[in-house]
Amino acid sequence: MANVVVTGEALDKSIREVVRILEDAVGCTAGPKGLTVAISKPYGSPEITKDGYKVMKSIKPEEPLAVAIANIITQSASQCNDKVGDGTTTCSILTAKVIEEVSKAKAAGADIISIKNGILKAKEAVLTALLSMKREVASEDEIAQVATISANGDKNIGSKIAQCVREVGKD
């Protein structure tokens, strides 16, 4: 297949459409009250999950341009997963919102270099704020609380994870 070159408003429209599809599918899984999603498979019964990252990776657009756009968002979530091991749904939602706001700013006539510089400044401000809020999770109870949240509220799994961390160590 020949390379597809899309620019201008057609590109922006495609980006908005793909971002909306991904955000709708992944965003509903966010947080402790997030919804489960059924993912169809080529064989067997569908997989039921609340894992936004898994939902995102399962979305396979047919159009080459849509695939490229989806890969950008999936890549940001993948980097989050590799570095942190959690927060991929939040990362995906934030990435989608940044893309959405950039699209709006471009439509309003903003200079793309100014937009980029603004995003970089915002990133630094967010990182500074997050670093000022972080605190060490030290006690077994705190580890169990965090693990319970990651396990969709399952206290049994949370306490077992905390017990494993106590026995094996954090590293």
N, C-alpha and C positions, 0 to 999 in steps of 0.2 A: 504494500500500500504506500502511496506517495505521502510525503510529509504534508501536514495540514498547517497552514499559517493563518492565524486569526488575530486581528488587532482591533483596537478602538472599542466602540460600543458593543460590537458583537462579542468580543472577548469578555468585557465587563458583564454582559448579560449572562454568558455561559458560567462565569465565575459565581455570580449571585445565585444562579439556579442550583449548581452543584453544592455550594455552601449551604443553601437552605435545605436541600435533601439530606445532607450529612448531619446538619445541626438538628433537624427534626428527629432523625433516627437515633442519634446518639444522646441528644439533650434530655430526652425523656427518661433515660436511665440514671440521671445524676442524683446523687445524694441518697440518704438512708430511705427516703420515701419514693425513690425512683421506680419506674415501671420495668417489668421484664419485657423482653423482645423475643419473638420467635424468628429464628434464622433458618430458612429453608436450605436443605442440602440436596445434592444430586441423587443421593440414595438414603434410604431410611427415614426416620421421623425427624422433624425439625428440632433444632437445638434451642432450648429456652435459656436465656441468660440475661443478666443485668449488667454485664461487663460492656461498657461503652466502647472500649478499645476493640473488643471482639466483634461488636456490631459494626463498627466502622470498617474493620478489615474485611468484613463479609460483603460489603457493598461493592459491586463490580459493574460500573457503568459500561455501556456498550460503545459509546462515542469515544474516539481517541482523545479528544480535547477534554472531555469530562473525566476520563481516566487520569490524565495528567494533573488536572486540578485536584481531584480526590487524593492523588498521591502526595501532593504538597501538604494537605491537612493531615493525612495519615502519617506522614514523616514527622511532623511536629509532635504528634501523640506518641509515636514510636521512640523519639528521643526522650520524651518525658518518662516513658516506661523504662527505658534503658538506664536513665540517670537516677530516677526516684523510685520506680517500681509501683507507683500509684499516681492518681490524679490525671489520668489520660482523658477522662471525660471532661473534666474542667479545662484542661489544656485545649481540647478540641473545640469546646464552646468559646473560649477566649480567642482562639485562632480565627474561628468563624466570625466573631464579632469584630475583630480587627480588620479582617478582609472586607466585611460589610461597611464599616466606617470609612475605610480607604476608598471604596467604590463610591460612597456618597460624596466624599471630599473631592474626588476627581470629577464627578458629575457637576459639582458646584464650581469647578474651575480652579481648584487648588493645584499648585505646582507639586509634581510628584517628588522632587528632591526635598521640598519642605515637609511633605507628608512623611517621608522616610526619616528625616531628622527628628520630627516630632515623635515618631514611634520609638526611635532609639532613646530619646530623652525620657519618654514615658516608661520604657523598659527599665532604665536605671532607677527611676523613682520607685517603681514597683519593687524591684529587687532590694533597694534600700529599706523600704517599708517592711517587706517580708522578713528581712534579716533582723530588723529591730523587734519583730514579734516572736521570732522563733525561741523555743525553749527546749531544753533537754528533757526527753521522756526517760525518767530514771527508774521509778519503782515498777514492780511487777504489776501493780494495779493499773498504773498509767499505760503500760504496754498492752495490758488486756483491753483497756478502753479503746485504744487506737486500733488494735487488731479486731475488736468487735465491730467497729465502724467499717473497717475494710472487708469484714466478712458479712456485710449486709445485716448487721444487728444480731448475729448469732453469738450469744455470750459463751456458749460451750466451745466453739472454735476459737474465740478470742482468748479464753483462759488457757486453752491448750497451746496456742501460739506463745502466750506469755510464759508458760511453763517451759516450753522448748527454748525460748530465748534465755531464760534463767539457767537452764542446764548446759546449753551449748555456748552461750555468749552472744553479744550483739553482732560481732563480726563473723 
